[in-house]
Amino acid sequence: MDKKTMAGHITALITIVIWGTTFISTKILLADFTPVEILFFRFLLGLLVLIAVYPERLRIKDKRQELTFAVAGLCGICLYYLLENIALTYTMASNVGVIISAAPFFTAILSHVYLKTEEKLKAQFFVGFIAAMTGICLISFSGSELELDPVGDILAIAAAFVWAVYSLLTRKISGYGYNTIQTARRIFVYGILFMLPFLFVFDFSFNMQKFIKPVYILNFIYLGLGASALCFVTWNYAVKVLGAVKTSVYIYIVPVITVVTSVIVLNEEITWMAVAGIGLALIGLFLSESKLKFKKTGKRKGI
C-alpha cells in the first residue's frame, strides 16, 4: 500500500470517528435548538472556517461542472441531513442508524452503473456488506425491539440513497483537479442555499441569547469546525484517493464509534449483543476493504 492510499484510509477513518461522535454534541444542542437550526448554524460556521482557511476564489471551468457542485450541495448537505432528521421524527433512531448504514451498498450499485472507471464487484464486497449490516442490526437493536414505520423507514432509505449519490458526485468532482478545500467550500455554499427555503417550513429562529452558554458554543464549534469543515474536506479527499465505494464502507463503523463513545462519555452499559455486533461490523469492513477486488468490464457512460 503506497503512502497516498494509506493517507486516504487514515482520512476516511478520522472522518468516521468524528462523525460517529457528533450525536453527543447534537444531543446537547437539542435542549434549546431545533434540528434545522443545528444543521444551518453548523454548516454556516463550517463555510466561514473554510473561507478563512482558503479564501482564494474557485473559478469553475464550465457550467456542467457548476451543476455538479450544485447537485452535490443539494444531496450531501441539504437533503441527506433533512431526510435523516425528518425520518427520526417518525421512526426509531436504531432503525435510521441501520438503514443509513446501507449507503455503501447503494454507492457500489450506482458506481457500477454510472462511473466511467467502475468495474464489476466480486462476492467479497457483498459478503462484507451482509456481515456489517448484521452487526449493525445487533448493535442498534440490542436492548430494544424492532418497530417498523413505513414513512420513517422510507425517508431513511432515501437519505442513504442520497448520500450514495453525493459520494459519486464528489468522486466526479475530484477529477476536475480543483483544491479539495475549495470544492468542499463550493458544495457548502450550494447546500446552505438549498437549505434556506426549508428554514421557513420548519421551526427556525435566530435567537442570539441561545448562544450565551459556553457549552453550546463549544459544541457548535465541534460540529462546524470538526464534523463539517474538516470532515467534508477529509471525506472528499478520501473519495478522491480511494474511490466512492471503498471510502463509503467506512460508514459501517459509525455505529461502532457511537457505542464506544456512549460507554466512555455517557457511561452507558454495553450488551453482549452489541459486542458481537461490533465484531461483525469490523469484519464486514475488513472484508469489503481488504478483499474488495474487481473484474474489468469495460467503460460505462459517465454521469
LINNOR-V869335 format. One record per pair of residues at least 6 apart in sequence whose ideal C-beta (glycine too) atoms are under 7 Angstrom apart, sorted by the first residue. I is the first residue (numbers start at 1). J is the second residue. Records with the same first field share a line. If there is no record, write none. Layout:
# LINNOR-V869335
I: J + J
This chain:
# LINNOR-V869335
4: 241
5: 241 + 242
7: 241
8: 238 + 241 + 242
9: 242
11: 234 + 237 + 238
12: 238 + 242 + 247 + 250
13: 250
14: 234
15: 231 + 234 + 235 + 238
16: 250 + 251 + 253 + 254 + 257
17: 257
18: 226 + 227 + 231
19: 227 + 231 + 254
20: 254 + 257 + 258 + 261
21: 257 + 261
22: 223 + 227
23: 258
24: 261 + 265
25: 219 + 222 + 223
26: 38
28: 215 + 219
29: 38 + 216 + 219
32: 210
33: 210
34: 202 + 203 + 204
35: 85
36: 198 + 199 + 202 + 204
37: 204
39: 81
40: 195 + 199 + 204
41: 220
42: 220 + 223 + 224 + 228
43: 77 + 188 + 191 + 192 + 228
44: 192
45: 220 + 224 + 225
46: 188 + 224 + 228 + 229
47: 185 + 188 + 189 + 192
49: 224 + 225 + 229
50: 181 + 184 + 185 + 188 + 229
51: 185
53: 181
54: 179 + 181 + 182
58: 178 + 182 + 186
60: 66
65: 176
68: 169 + 172 + 173
69: 173 + 186 + 187 + 190
70: 190
71: 169
72: 166 + 169 + 170 + 173 + 187
73: 187 + 188 + 189 + 190 + 191 + 194
74: 190 + 194
75: 162 + 165 + 166 + 169
76: 163 + 166 + 187 + 191
77: 187 + 188 + 191
78: 191 + 194 + 195
79: 162
80: 159 + 162 + 163 + 166
82: 198
83: 155 + 158 + 159 + 162
84: 96 + 100 + 156 + 159
86: 155
87: 96 + 152 + 155 + 156 + 159
88: 96
90: 149 + 151 + 152 + 155
91: 149 + 152 + 153 + 156
92: 147
94: 140 + 141 + 144
95: 152 + 153 + 156
96: 156
97: 140 + 255
98: 136 + 137 + 140
99: 153 + 156 + 157 + 160
100: 156 + 159 + 160
101: 133 + 136 + 251 + 252 + 254 + 255
102: 133 + 160
103: 160 + 163 + 164 + 248 + 251
104: 129 + 245 + 248 + 249 + 251 + 252
105: 129
106: 160 + 161 + 164
107: 164 + 167 + 168 + 244 + 245 + 248
108: 121 + 125 + 245
110: 164 + 165 + 168
111: 118 + 168 + 244 + 245
112: 118 + 120 + 121
113: 300
114: 168 + 300 + 302 + 303
115: 168 + 171 + 300 + 302
116: 299 + 300 + 302
118: 300
119: 294 + 295 + 296 + 297
120: 294 + 295 + 297
121: 294
122: 293 + 294 + 295
124: 287 + 291 + 292 + 293
125: 288 + 292
127: 287
128: 284 + 287 + 288
129: 284 + 288
131: 280 + 283 + 284 + 287
132: 252 + 280 + 281 + 284 + 285
134: 280
135: 277 + 278 + 279 + 280 + 281 + 284
136: 252 + 255 + 277 + 281
138: 273 + 274 + 276 + 277 + 280
139: 255 + 259 + 274 + 277 + 278 + 281
140: 255
142: 271 + 273 + 274 + 277
143: 271
167: 239 + 244 + 247 + 248
168: 244 + 303
170: 236 + 239
171: 239 + 243 + 244
172: 303
173: 183
174: 236 + 239 + 240
180: 233 + 236 + 237 + 240
181: 233
183: 236
184: 232 + 233 + 236
210: 216
211: 217
238: 247
239: 247
246: 289 + 292
249: 285 + 288 + 289
250: 285
252: 281 + 284 + 285
253: 281 + 282 + 285
255: 281
256: 278 + 281 + 282
259: 270 + 274 + 278
262: 268
263: 270
